[in-house]
């Protein structure tokens, strides 16, 4: 399971998810 494309996509998705969480928390607060 050493796929660079999968790893890049996973980290990109993780970054987008964390960014969305920060924006959501900022909007709610």
mmCIF entry with sequence, helices, sheets and N, C-alpha, C, O atoms, coordinates in Angstrom:
data_MODEL
# 
_entry.id   MODEL 
# 
_entity.id                         1 
_entity.type                       polymer 
_entity.pdbx_number_of_molecules   1 
# 
_entity_poly.entity_id                      1 
_entity_poly.type                           'polypeptide(L)' 
_entity_poly.nstd_linkage                   no 
_entity_poly.nstd_monomer                   no 
_entity_poly.pdbx_seq_one_letter_code       
;(UNK)(UNK)(UNK)(UNK)(UNK)(UNK)(UNK)(UNK)(UNK)(UNK)(UNK)(UNK)(UNK)(UNK)(UNK)(UNK)
(UNK)(UNK)(UNK)(UNK)(UNK)(UNK)(UNK)(UNK)(UNK)(UNK)(UNK)(UNK)(UNK)
;
_entity_poly.pdbx_seq_one_letter_code_can   XXXXXXXXXXXXXXXXXXXXXXXXXXXXX 
_entity_poly.pdbx_strand_id                 A 
# 
loop_
_entity_poly_seq.entity_id 
_entity_poly_seq.num 
_entity_poly_seq.mon_id 
_entity_poly_seq.hetero 
1 1  UNK n 
1 2  UNK n 
1 3  UNK n 
1 4  UNK n 
1 5  UNK n 
1 6  UNK n 
1 7  UNK n 
1 8  UNK n 
1 9  UNK n 
1 10 UNK n 
1 11 UNK n 
1 12 UNK n 
1 13 UNK n 
1 14 UNK n 
1 15 UNK n 
1 16 UNK n 
1 17 UNK n 
1 18 UNK n 
1 19 UNK n 
1 20 UNK n 
1 21 UNK n 
1 22 UNK n 
1 23 UNK n 
1 24 UNK n 
1 25 UNK n 
1 26 UNK n 
1 27 UNK n 
1 28 UNK n 
1 29 UNK n 
# 
_struct_asym.id          A 
_struct_asym.entity_id   1 
# 
_struct_conf.conf_type_id            HELX_P 
_struct_conf.id                      HELX_P1 
_struct_conf.pdbx_PDB_helix_id       AA1 
_struct_conf.beg_label_comp_id       UNK 
_struct_conf.beg_label_asym_id       A 
_struct_conf.beg_label_seq_id        4 
_struct_conf.pdbx_beg_PDB_ins_code   ? 
_struct_conf.end_label_comp_id       UNK 
_struct_conf.end_label_asym_id       A 
_struct_conf.end_label_seq_id        28 
_struct_conf.pdbx_end_PDB_ins_code   ? 
_struct_conf.beg_auth_comp_id        UNK 
_struct_conf.beg_auth_asym_id        A 
_struct_conf.beg_auth_seq_id         4 
_struct_conf.end_auth_comp_id        UNK 
_struct_conf.end_auth_asym_id        A 
_struct_conf.end_auth_seq_id         28 
_struct_conf.pdbx_PDB_helix_class    1 
_struct_conf.details                 ? 
_struct_conf.pdbx_PDB_helix_length   25 
# 
_struct_conf_type.id          HELX_P 
_struct_conf_type.criteria    ? 
_struct_conf_type.reference   ? 
# 
loop_
_atom_site.group_PDB 
_atom_site.id 
_atom_site.type_symbol 
_atom_site.label_atom_id 
_atom_site.label_alt_id 
_atom_site.label_comp_id 
_atom_site.label_asym_id 
_atom_site.label_entity_id 
_atom_site.label_seq_id 
_atom_site.pdbx_PDB_ins_code 
_atom_site.Cartn_x 
_atom_site.Cartn_y 
_atom_site.Cartn_z 
_atom_site.occupancy 
_atom_site.B_iso_or_equiv 
_atom_site.pdbx_formal_charge 
_atom_site.auth_seq_id 
_atom_site.auth_comp_id 
_atom_site.auth_asym_id 
_atom_site.auth_atom_id 
_atom_site.pdbx_PDB_model_num 
ATOM 1   N N  . UNK A 1 1  ? 0.848   -1.198 0.000  1.00 0.00 ? 1  UNK A N  1 
ATOM 2   C CA . UNK A 1 1  ? 0.000   0.000  0.000  1.00 0.00 ? 1  UNK A CA 1 
ATOM 3   C C  . UNK A 1 1  ? 0.883   1.246  0.000  1.00 0.00 ? 1  UNK A C  1 
ATOM 4   O O  . UNK A 1 1  ? 0.660   2.172  0.779  1.00 0.00 ? 1  UNK A O  1 
ATOM 5   N N  . UNK A 1 2  ? 1.880   1.261  -0.874 1.00 0.00 ? 2  UNK A N  1 
ATOM 6   C CA . UNK A 1 2  ? 2.801   2.402  -0.929 1.00 0.00 ? 2  UNK A CA 1 
ATOM 7   C C  . UNK A 1 2  ? 2.542   3.172  -2.219 1.00 0.00 ? 2  UNK A C  1 
ATOM 8   O O  . UNK A 1 2  ? 3.407   3.256  -3.091 1.00 0.00 ? 2  UNK A O  1 
ATOM 9   N N  . UNK A 1 3  ? 1.347   3.729  -2.326 1.00 0.00 ? 3  UNK A N  1 
ATOM 10  C CA . UNK A 1 3  ? 0.966   4.448  -3.539 1.00 0.00 ? 3  UNK A CA 1 
ATOM 11  C C  . UNK A 1 3  ? 1.099   5.949  -3.301 1.00 0.00 ? 3  UNK A C  1 
ATOM 12  O O  . UNK A 1 3  ? 0.365   6.507  -2.487 1.00 0.00 ? 3  UNK A O  1 
ATOM 13  N N  . UNK A 1 4  ? 2.021   6.609  -3.997 1.00 0.00 ? 4  UNK A N  1 
ATOM 14  C CA . UNK A 1 4  ? 2.227   8.053  -3.798 1.00 0.00 ? 4  UNK A CA 1 
ATOM 15  C C  . UNK A 1 4  ? 0.987   8.863  -4.161 1.00 0.00 ? 4  UNK A C  1 
ATOM 16  O O  . UNK A 1 4  ? 0.685   9.869  -3.518 1.00 0.00 ? 4  UNK A O  1 
ATOM 17  N N  . UNK A 1 5  ? 0.266   8.418  -5.200 1.00 0.00 ? 5  UNK A N  1 
ATOM 18  C CA . UNK A 1 5  ? -0.930  9.155  -5.601 1.00 0.00 ? 5  UNK A CA 1 
ATOM 19  C C  . UNK A 1 5  ? -2.002  9.059  -4.521 1.00 0.00 ? 5  UNK A C  1 
ATOM 20  O O  . UNK A 1 5  ? -2.687  10.039 -4.228 1.00 0.00 ? 5  UNK A O  1 
ATOM 21  N N  . UNK A 1 6  ? -2.144  7.860  -3.924 1.00 0.00 ? 6  UNK A N  1 
ATOM 22  C CA . UNK A 1 6  ? -3.126  7.664  -2.858 1.00 0.00 ? 6  UNK A CA 1 
ATOM 23  C C  . UNK A 1 6  ? -2.748  8.496  -1.643 1.00 0.00 ? 6  UNK A C  1 
ATOM 24  O O  . UNK A 1 6  ? -3.606  9.106  -1.005 1.00 0.00 ? 6  UNK A O  1 
ATOM 25  N N  . UNK A 1 7  ? -1.449  8.516  -1.327 1.00 0.00 ? 7  UNK A N  1 
ATOM 26  C CA . UNK A 1 7  ? -0.975  9.281  -0.171 1.00 0.00 ? 7  UNK A CA 1 
ATOM 27  C C  . UNK A 1 7  ? -1.221  10.770 -0.386 1.00 0.00 ? 7  UNK A C  1 
ATOM 28  O O  . UNK A 1 7  ? -1.668  11.472 0.521  1.00 0.00 ? 7  UNK A O  1 
ATOM 29  N N  . UNK A 1 8  ? -0.922  11.249 -1.608 1.00 0.00 ? 8  UNK A N  1 
ATOM 30  C CA . UNK A 1 8  ? -1.111  12.673 -1.903 1.00 0.00 ? 8  UNK A CA 1 
ATOM 31  C C  . UNK A 1 8  ? -2.589  13.037 -1.810 1.00 0.00 ? 8  UNK A C  1 
ATOM 32  O O  . UNK A 1 8  ? -2.945  14.069 -1.240 1.00 0.00 ? 8  UNK A O  1 
ATOM 33  N N  . UNK A 1 9  ? -3.443  12.192 -2.368 1.00 0.00 ? 9  UNK A N  1 
ATOM 34  C CA . UNK A 1 9  ? -4.878  12.450 -2.330 1.00 0.00 ? 9  UNK A CA 1 
ATOM 35  C C  . UNK A 1 9  ? -5.409  12.410 -0.906 1.00 0.00 ? 9  UNK A C  1 
ATOM 36  O O  . UNK A 1 9  ? -6.286  13.189 -0.533 1.00 0.00 ? 9  UNK A O  1 
ATOM 37  N N  . UNK A 1 10 ? -4.855  11.473 -0.102 1.00 0.00 ? 10 UNK A N  1 
ATOM 38  C CA . UNK A 1 10 ? -5.299  11.347 1.287  1.00 0.00 ? 10 UNK A CA 1 
ATOM 39  C C  . UNK A 1 10 ? -4.926  12.587 2.074  1.00 0.00 ? 10 UNK A C  1 
ATOM 40  O O  . UNK A 1 10 ? -5.744  13.125 2.821  1.00 0.00 ? 10 UNK A O  1 
ATOM 41  N N  . UNK A 1 11 ? -3.682  13.045 1.906  1.00 0.00 ? 11 UNK A N  1 
ATOM 42  C CA . UNK A 1 11 ? -3.238  14.233 2.642  1.00 0.00 ? 11 UNK A CA 1 
ATOM 43  C C  . UNK A 1 11 ? -3.980  15.474 2.155  1.00 0.00 ? 11 UNK A C  1 
ATOM 44  O O  . UNK A 1 11 ? -4.285  16.367 2.946  1.00 0.00 ? 11 UNK A O  1 
ATOM 45  N N  . UNK A 1 12 ? -4.271  15.531 0.856  1.00 0.00 ? 12 UNK A N  1 
ATOM 46  C CA . UNK A 1 12 ? -5.014  16.676 0.323  1.00 0.00 ? 12 UNK A CA 1 
ATOM 47  C C  . UNK A 1 12 ? -6.426  16.692 0.906  1.00 0.00 ? 12 UNK A C  1 
ATOM 48  O O  . UNK A 1 12 ? -6.941  17.742 1.288  1.00 0.00 ? 12 UNK A O  1 
ATOM 49  N N  . UNK A 1 13 ? -7.044  15.505 0.968  1.00 0.00 ? 13 UNK A N  1 
ATOM 50  C CA . UNK A 1 13 ? -8.391  15.414 1.530  1.00 0.00 ? 13 UNK A CA 1 
ATOM 51  C C  . UNK A 1 13 ? -8.378  15.769 3.011  1.00 0.00 ? 13 UNK A C  1 
ATOM 52  O O  . UNK A 1 13 ? -9.293  16.422 3.514  1.00 0.00 ? 13 UNK A O  1 
ATOM 53  N N  . UNK A 1 14 ? -7.325  15.328 3.704  1.00 0.00 ? 14 UNK A N  1 
ATOM 54  C CA . UNK A 1 14 ? -7.212  15.617 5.137  1.00 0.00 ? 14 UNK A CA 1 
ATOM 55  C C  . UNK A 1 14 ? -7.058  17.117 5.358  1.00 0.00 ? 14 UNK A C  1 
ATOM 56  O O  . UNK A 1 14 ? -7.635  17.677 6.291  1.00 0.00 ? 14 UNK A O  1 
ATOM 57  N N  . UNK A 1 15 ? -6.278  17.763 4.498  1.00 0.00 ? 15 UNK A N  1 
ATOM 58  C CA . UNK A 1 15 ? -6.058  19.206 4.626  1.00 0.00 ? 15 UNK A CA 1 
ATOM 59  C C  . UNK A 1 15 ? -7.370  19.960 4.368  1.00 0.00 ? 15 UNK A C  1 
ATOM 60  O O  . UNK A 1 15 ? -7.694  20.908 5.083  1.00 0.00 ? 15 UNK A O  1 
ATOM 61  N N  . UNK A 1 16 ? -8.112  19.539 3.355  1.00 0.00 ? 16 UNK A N  1 
ATOM 62  C CA . UNK A 1 16 ? -9.385  20.191 3.038  1.00 0.00 ? 16 UNK A CA 1 
ATOM 63  C C  . UNK A 1 16 ? -10.383 19.990 4.175  1.00 0.00 ? 16 UNK A C  1 
ATOM 64  O O  . UNK A 1 16 ? -11.140 20.898 4.516  1.00 0.00 ? 16 UNK A O  1 
ATOM 65  N N  . UNK A 1 17 ? -10.376 18.791 4.759  1.00 0.00 ? 17 UNK A N  1 
ATOM 66  C CA . UNK A 1 17 ? -11.308 18.497 5.855  1.00 0.00 ? 17 UNK A CA 1 
ATOM 67  C C  . UNK A 1 17 ? -10.987 19.362 7.072  1.00 0.00 ? 17 UNK A C  1 
ATOM 68  O O  . UNK A 1 17 ? -11.889 19.913 7.703  1.00 0.00 ? 17 UNK A O  1 
ATOM 69  N N  . UNK A 1 18 ? -9.695  19.478 7.401  1.00 0.00 ? 18 UNK A N  1 
ATOM 70  C CA . UNK A 1 18 ? -9.308  20.291 8.559  1.00 0.00 ? 18 UNK A CA 1 
ATOM 71  C C  . UNK A 1 18 ? -9.625  21.765 8.298  1.00 0.00 ? 18 UNK A C  1 
ATOM 72  O O  . UNK A 1 18 ? -10.058 22.484 9.199  1.00 0.00 ? 18 UNK A O  1 
ATOM 73  N N  . UNK A 1 19 ? -9.407  22.202 7.064  1.00 0.00 ? 19 UNK A N  1 
ATOM 74  C CA . UNK A 1 19 ? -9.696  23.593 6.723  1.00 0.00 ? 19 UNK A CA 1 
ATOM 75  C C  . UNK A 1 19 ? -11.196 23.860 6.840  1.00 0.00 ? 19 UNK A C  1 
ATOM 76  O O  . UNK A 1 19 ? -11.610 24.901 7.350  1.00 0.00 ? 19 UNK A O  1 
ATOM 77  N N  . UNK A 1 20 ? -12.008 22.912 6.365  1.00 0.00 ? 20 UNK A N  1 
ATOM 78  C CA . UNK A 1 20 ? -13.462 23.066 6.449  1.00 0.00 ? 20 UNK A CA 1 
ATOM 79  C C  . UNK A 1 20 ? -13.907 23.097 7.909  1.00 0.00 ? 20 UNK A C  1 
ATOM 80  O O  . UNK A 1 20 ? -14.823 23.836 8.269  1.00 0.00 ? 20 UNK A O  1 
ATOM 81  N N  . UNK A 1 21 ? -13.258 22.296 8.741  1.00 0.00 ? 21 UNK A N  1 
ATOM 82  C CA . UNK A 1 21 ? -13.605 22.267 10.167 1.00 0.00 ? 21 UNK A CA 1 
ATOM 83  C C  . UNK A 1 21 ? -13.286 23.605 10.820 1.00 0.00 ? 21 UNK A C  1 
ATOM 84  O O  . UNK A 1 21 ? -14.064 24.107 11.632 1.00 0.00 ? 21 UNK A O  1 
ATOM 85  N N  . UNK A 1 22 ? -12.137 24.184 10.463 1.00 0.00 ? 22 UNK A N  1 
ATOM 86  C CA . UNK A 1 22 ? -11.741 25.478 11.024 1.00 0.00 ? 22 UNK A CA 1 
ATOM 87  C C  . UNK A 1 22 ? -12.717 26.568 10.577 1.00 0.00 ? 22 UNK A C  1 
ATOM 88  O O  . UNK A 1 22 ? -13.139 27.395 11.384 1.00 0.00 ? 22 UNK A O  1 
ATOM 89  N N  . UNK A 1 23 ? -13.068 26.567 9.308  1.00 0.00 ? 23 UNK A N  1 
ATOM 90  C CA . UNK A 1 23 ? -13.993 27.574 8.781  1.00 0.00 ? 23 UNK A CA 1 
ATOM 91  C C  . UNK A 1 23 ? -15.365 27.408 9.431  1.00 0.00 ? 23 UNK A C  1 
ATOM 92  O O  . UNK A 1 23 ? -16.017 28.391 9.784  1.00 0.00 ? 23 UNK A O  1 
ATOM 93  N N  . UNK A 1 24 ? -15.799 26.143 9.587  1.00 0.00 ? 24 UNK A N  1 
ATOM 94  C CA . UNK A 1 24 ? -17.104 25.886 10.187 1.00 0.00 ? 24 UNK A CA 1 
ATOM 95  C C  . UNK A 1 24 ? -17.124 26.362 11.632 1.00 0.00 ? 24 UNK A C  1 
ATOM 96  O O  . UNK A 1 24 ? -18.090 26.989 12.066 1.00 0.00 ? 24 UNK A O  1 
ATOM 97  N N  . UNK A 1 25 ? -16.070 26.071 12.374 1.00 0.00 ? 25 UNK A N  1 
ATOM 98  C CA . UNK A 1 25 ? -16.012 26.496 13.778 1.00 0.00 ? 25 UNK A CA 1 
ATOM 99  C C  . UNK A 1 25 ? -15.963 28.024 13.863 1.00 0.00 ? 25 UNK A C  1 
ATOM 100 O O  . UNK A 1 25 ? -16.523 28.614 14.788 1.00 0.00 ? 25 UNK A O  1 
ATOM 101 N N  . UNK A 1 26 ? -15.289 28.666 12.892 1.00 0.00 ? 26 UNK A N  1 
ATOM 102 C CA . UNK A 1 26 ? -15.204 30.125 12.910 1.00 0.00 ? 26 UNK A CA 1 
ATOM 103 C C  . UNK A 1 26 ? -16.570 30.737 12.600 1.00 0.00 ? 26 UNK A C  1 
ATOM 104 O O  . UNK A 1 26 ? -16.949 31.753 13.183 1.00 0.00 ? 26 UNK A O  1 
ATOM 105 N N  . UNK A 1 27 ? -17.303 30.113 11.682 1.00 0.00 ? 27 UNK A N  1 
ATOM 106 C CA . UNK A 1 27 ? -18.624 30.633 11.312 1.00 0.00 ? 27 UNK A CA 1 
ATOM 107 C C  . UNK A 1 27 ? -19.612 30.434 12.461 1.00 0.00 ? 27 UNK A C  1 
ATOM 108 O O  . UNK A 1 27 ? -20.417 31.317 12.757 1.00 0.00 ? 27 UNK A O  1 
ATOM 109 N N  . UNK A 1 28 ? -19.544 29.267 13.106 1.00 0.00 ? 28 UNK A N  1 
ATOM 110 C CA . UNK A 1 28 ? -20.464 28.981 14.212 1.00 0.00 ? 28 UNK A CA 1 
ATOM 111 C C  . UNK A 1 28 ? -20.165 29.896 15.394 1.00 0.00 ? 28 UNK A C  1 
ATOM 112 O O  . UNK A 1 28 ? -21.081 30.421 16.026 1.00 0.00 ? 28 UNK A O  1 
ATOM 113 N N  . UNK A 1 29 ? -18.888 30.085 15.686 1.00 0.00 ? 29 UNK A N  1 
ATOM 114 C CA . UNK A 1 29 ? -18.495 30.939 16.807 1.00 0.00 ? 29 UNK A CA 1 
ATOM 115 C C  . UNK A 1 29 ? -18.515 32.392 16.336 1.00 0.00 ? 29 UNK A C  1 
ATOM 116 O O  . UNK A 1 29 ? -18.217 33.297 17.114 1.00 0.00 ? 29 UNK A O  1 
# 
